[in-house]
Amino acid sequence: INAEYMGRGVGLGLLISNQLARALGADGIHFESTYGEGSDFYIVFPESKASVALINEGETRIPEVITIKDITLGGCSCKRILIADDNEYNLLVLRRMLKKLGFEVIEAFDGAEGLAKFTEAAEHFPSCGAHECMRIRLIISDLNMPNKNGFDFLSECRSMEAPYGNIPFVIASAFDKKEEIEQGFKLGLSEKLIKPIGEETLTTVLRSLGCPP
């Protein structure tokens, strides 16, 4: 990608590629950027004995088929969304939009409380019946919060065992700095929302992550 490239589309290609890379055993997509020149993207896969064996035998089949549904939600159909923000007004606005779209909303005032509620949900909330049910369908978190900010919250979630560590995680922020967005995707961010958030934009992001109203 260089400075002369004019992007088209809705920007989901890199997100899906990152999720595919993680599903295949890599730690996501890495990139190096030079302002005004462009960016290099690359994936580092751990060596797999099974894959090496297939190559040595001259086979071209893929050991396992992975679908986008499996990667994004693992089949989970829960209608619960966890939102975390230290601003009560922001929580109110987001809660109203999500409830209007048919979701049950769980609220937290910072990343620490958000992590505690996600952990509680994983242990005690009823399952939707899917093999990899996460009890909570998706997390939307503010970036700058006391006790535990959005990136720390994200990192803690990504360190959890599957399927919980794979939960779609969205950061909602003004994103004043380009470096913040880059850092987020390096940590495993699924998508970003630029504040103030409109219902149409929110719906688009939810659909892109396999979580339609």
C-alpha positions in Angstrom: 0.0 0.0 0.0 1.6 3.3 -1.0 0.7 7.0 -0.7 -0.8 7.1 -4.2 -3.3 4.3 -3.6 -6.8 5.5 -3.4 -8.8 3.2 -1.2 -12.2 1.8 -2.2 -14.7 -0.4 -0.4 -15.7 -0.6 3.2 -12.2 -1.5 4.6 -13.0 -5.1 5.8 -10.3 -6.9 3.9 -7.6 -6.3 6.4 -9.9 -7.1 9.3 -10.9 -10.4 7.8 -7.3 -11.3 6.8 -6.2 -10.5 10.4 -8.9 -12.9 11.8 -7.9 -15.6 9.2 -4.3 -15.3 10.2 -5.2 -15.7 13.9 -7.4 -18.7 13.1 -4.5 -20.4 11.3 -2.2 -20.0 14.3 -0.4 -16.7 13.6 -0.6 -13.7 16.0 -2.2 -11.5 13.5 -1.0 -9.2 10.7 2.1 -7.1 11.4 3.0 -4.0 9.5 5.7 -1.4 9.1 4.8 2.1 7.9 6.7 5.1 6.6 4.7 8.3 6.5 4.2 9.5 3.0 5.7 6.3 1.4 3.5 3.4 2.4 3.1 0.3 4.5 4.4 -3.3 4.4 2.1 -6.0 5.8 3.2 -9.5 6.7 2.2 -12.6 8.6 4.4 -14.9 10.7 3.1 -18.4 11.1 4.5 -20.9 13.6 5.8 -24.1 12.1 3.2 -26.8 12.0 4.3 -30.5 11.9 1.0 -31.4 10.2 1.6 -28.7 7.5 5.2 -29.8 7.0 4.1 -33.4 6.6 1.6 -32.5 4.0 4.2 -30.5 2.0 6.7 -33.3 2.3 4.1 -35.8 0.9 3.3 -33.4 -2.0 -0.3 -33.0 -1.0 -2.1 -29.7 -1.6 -5.2 -30.3 0.5 -5.9 -28.0 3.5 -6.2 -29.9 6.8 -9.2 -28.0 8.1 -11.8 -25.7 6.6 -12.4 -22.5 8.5 -15.3 -20.2 7.8 -15.7 -16.5 8.4 -18.6 -17.3 10.8 -16.3 -19.6 12.8 -13.6 -16.9 13.0 -15.8 -13.9 13.9 -18.3 -15.5 16.3 -17.7 -19.2 16.5 -21.4 -19.7 15.8 -22.4 -17.7 18.9 -25.9 -16.2 18.6 -26.2 -14.4 21.9 -27.8 -11.0 21.8 -25.7 -9.5 24.7 -23.3 -6.7 24.1 -20.9 -5.4 26.7 -20.1 -1.6 26.6 -17.5 0.1 28.7 -17.2 3.9 29.1 -16.4 6.2 32.0 -18.8 8.8 30.6 -22.4 8.2 31.7 -23.8 10.2 28.7 -21.8 8.1 26.2 -23.1 4.9 27.9 -26.7 6.2 27.7 -26.5 7.1 24.0 -24.9 3.7 23.1 -27.2 1.8 25.3 -30.3 3.3 23.7 -29.0 2.6 20.1 -28.2 -1.0 20.9 -31.5 -1.7 22.7 -33.3 -0.2 19.7 -31.4 -2.6 17.5 -32.6 -5.5 19.7 -29.6 -6.2 21.9 -29.3 -6.8 25.6 -26.8 -4.3 27.0 -24.3 -4.9 29.9 -22.6 -1.7 31.1 -19.2 -1.0 32.8 -17.6 2.3 33.8 -14.0 1.3 33.0 -11.9 -1.6 31.6 -11.5 -3.2 35.0 -15.2 -3.5 35.6 -15.7 -4.5 31.9 -13.2 -7.4 32.3 -14.9 -8.5 35.6 -18.3 -8.5 33.9 -17.0 -10.4 30.9 -15.4 -13.0 33.1 -18.6 -13.3 35.2 -20.7 -13.7 32.0 -18.3 -16.5 30.8 -18.7 -18.4 34.0 -22.4 -17.8 34.8 -24.5 -16.5 31.9 -26.7 -19.0 30.0 -25.3 -20.3 26.7 -27.0 -19.9 23.3 -26.3 -23.5 22.6 -23.4 -22.9 20.1 -20.3 -25.0 20.6 -18.2 -21.9 21.0 -20.7 -19.7 22.7 -19.0 -16.6 24.3 -22.1 -15.6 26.4 -21.4 -12.0 25.2 -21.6 -11.4 21.5 -19.4 -8.4 21.2 -17.5 -5.7 23.3 -17.5 -2.0 22.6 -15.1 -0.1 24.8 -14.0 3.5 25.2 -10.2 4.0 24.9 -9.3 6.5 27.7 -10.7 5.2 31.0 -9.5 5.1 34.6 -8.2 1.9 36.3 -7.9 0.0 33.0 -8.0 1.7 29.6 -9.5 0.2 26.4 -6.2 -1.2 25.1 -5.5 -2.9 28.4 -9.0 -4.3 28.5 -8.5 -5.6 24.9 -5.2 -7.2 25.8 -6.7 -9.0 28.8 -9.6 -10.3 26.7 -7.2 -11.6 24.0 -5.2 -13.5 26.7 -8.3 -15.5 27.7 -8.7 -19.1 26.5 -10.9 -19.8 23.4 -13.6 -19.0 22.6 -13.6 -16.0 24.9 -10.3 -14.7 23.7 -11.7 -14.4 20.2 -14.6 -12.1 21.1 -15.1 -9.3 18.6 -13.7 -6.2 20.3 -14.5 -2.6 19.1 -12.8 0.5 20.4 -15.0 3.7 20.3 -12.9 6.8 20.5 -12.1 10.1 18.9 -8.7 8.5 17.8 -6.8 11.7 17.8 -3.6 10.0 16.8 -2.9 7.6 13.9 -0.6 5.6 16.3 -3.6 4.8 18.5 -5.3 3.0 15.6 -2.1 1.1 14.7 -1.5 0.1 18.3 -5.1 -1.2 18.6 -4.9 -3.5 15.6 -1.6 -4.8 16.7 -3.3 -5.8 20.0 -6.0 -7.6 18.1 -8.7 -4.9 17.7 -11.6 -6.1 15.5 -12.9 -2.7 14.5 -12.9 1.0 15.5 -15.8 3.5 15.9 -15.1 7.2 15.7 -17.0 9.3 18.2 -19.6 10.7 18.0 -21.2 7.4 17.0 -24.3 7.4 14.7 -26.8 4.6 14.5 -26.1 3.9 10.8 -22.3 3.6 11.4 -22.9 1.4 14.5 -25.2 -0.9 12.5 -22.6 -1.2 9.7 -19.8 -2.2 12.1 -22.1 -4.7 13.8 -23.0 -6.3 10.5 -19.3 -6.4 9.4 -18.5 -8.4 12.5 -21.3 -10.9 11.9 -23.5 -9.4 14.6 -26.6 -8.0 12.7 -29.5 -6.4 14.5 
